[in-house]
Amino acid sequence: MKITPDIIRYELIGTQARIAQSPHISYLGLAGPVVAETRNTLTLIHQGQPKSVIKDLASFDFAFNDGTTVNIDGKLLVGRSEDRLKKSVKRLW
């Protein structure tokens, strides 16, 4: 997978996610598949329990099917998933 700023347009449901950084202590260490997404939250299955994480308060490591792992700031993910398709993102590097 080619890493580009368009990565935020990908479908996140079904990908493996891990909370890389967060000022909210209880979010650190959460990992599992993404099962739901709302405008402001992602829901992960962590140890068999659904855990909702506020996108603004975390940085996520997403592991895609081809083995690529990408770190994405949650602030870039805020909004409905269908609206992310319309977003244009400036080059991050």
C-alpha positions in Angstrom: 0.0 0.0 0.0 1.3 3.4 -0.9 1.2 5.8 2.0 -0.3 9.2 0.9 -2.4 11.9 2.6 -5.4 10.1 1.0 -5.0 7.4 3.7 -7.7 9.2 5.8 -10.2 8.4 3.0 -9.8 4.6 3.5 -12.5 2.6 5.2 -11.4 2.0 8.8 -14.1 -0.5 9.8 -12.5 -4.0 9.9 -8.9 -2.7 10.3 -6.8 -3.4 13.4 -6.2 -0.3 15.5 -4.1 0.5 18.5 -4.1 3.7 20.5 -0.6 5.1 20.1 -0.9 8.3 22.2 -3.6 9.9 24.2 -3.9 12.3 27.2 -6.7 10.1 28.4 -4.8 7.4 30.4 -7.5 4.7 30.1 -7.2 4.8 26.2 -3.5 3.8 26.2 -3.0 0.2 25.3 -6.4 -0.4 23.7 -6.2 -2.5 20.6 -8.4 -4.5 18.4 -10.5 -4.4 15.2 -12.6 -1.3 14.5 -16.3 -2.3 14.5 -18.1 1.0 14.3 -17.4 4.6 13.5 -19.4 7.7 14.3 -18.6 11.4 13.7 -16.6 11.7 16.9 -15.7 8.1 18.0 -14.3 4.8 16.9 -15.4 1.6 18.6 -12.8 -1.1 19.0 -13.2 -4.7 20.3 -10.6 -4.9 23.1 -10.5 -8.3 25.0 -14.0 -9.1 23.8 -15.5 -5.9 25.0 -16.5 -2.9 22.8 -14.6 0.2 23.7 -15.4 3.7 22.3 -12.6 6.1 21.8 -13.0 9.8 21.1 -11.1 10.6 17.9 -9.9 14.0 19.0 -8.2 12.6 22.1 -6.0 9.9 20.5 -3.5 9.1 17.9 -4.1 5.7 16.2 -1.9 3.0 14.6 -3.9 1.3 11.9 -2.6 -2.1 10.6 -4.0 -2.7 7.1 -4.4 -6.1 5.3 -1.1 -5.8 3.4 0.9 -5.5 6.6 1.3 -1.7 6.4 1.0 0.2 9.7 0.1 3.8 9.6 -0.1 6.3 12.5 -2.9 8.8 12.1 -3.8 11.7 14.4 -7.5 11.4 15.4 -8.1 15.0 14.7 -7.8 14.2 11.0 -10.5 11.5 11.3 -13.2 13.7 13.0 -16.3 13.7 10.9 -18.6 11.2 9.3 -16.8 8.5 7.3 -18.7 9.5 4.1 -17.7 13.1 4.6 -14.0 12.2 4.8 -14.1 11.3 1.1 -14.8 14.9 0.3 -11.9 16.3 2.5 -8.7 17.5 0.9 -5.7 17.1 3.1 -2.5 19.0 2.6 0.6 16.9 2.3 1.8 15.8 5.7 5.5 15.4 4.8 
